[in-house]
Amino acid sequence: MKNVTLSADEDLVEQARLIARSQRKTLNGAFREWLRQYTARPGSARDVDSLMKRLGHVRAGRHFTRDEMNER
């Protein structure tokens, strides 16, 4: 695991510690969780694949013409 040093306002850090404590987490654990979520941004290939699998059962009911699909 890599160590990272961050700088932030002292009051902000204290508020974050209180929130983390209320969630039974450490501030370090909360940051790791946030970092995981931050790096898994919407639109990643994994997200798209997951969405397509979940929507595999959806059917449009008919085939659309090229013109209909390109209407705005």
Secondary structure, DSSP 4 states (H G I P E B T S, - for coil): ---------HHHHHHHHHHHHHTT--HHHHHHHHHHHHHS-TT-HHHHHHHHHHTTT---SSPPPHHHHH--
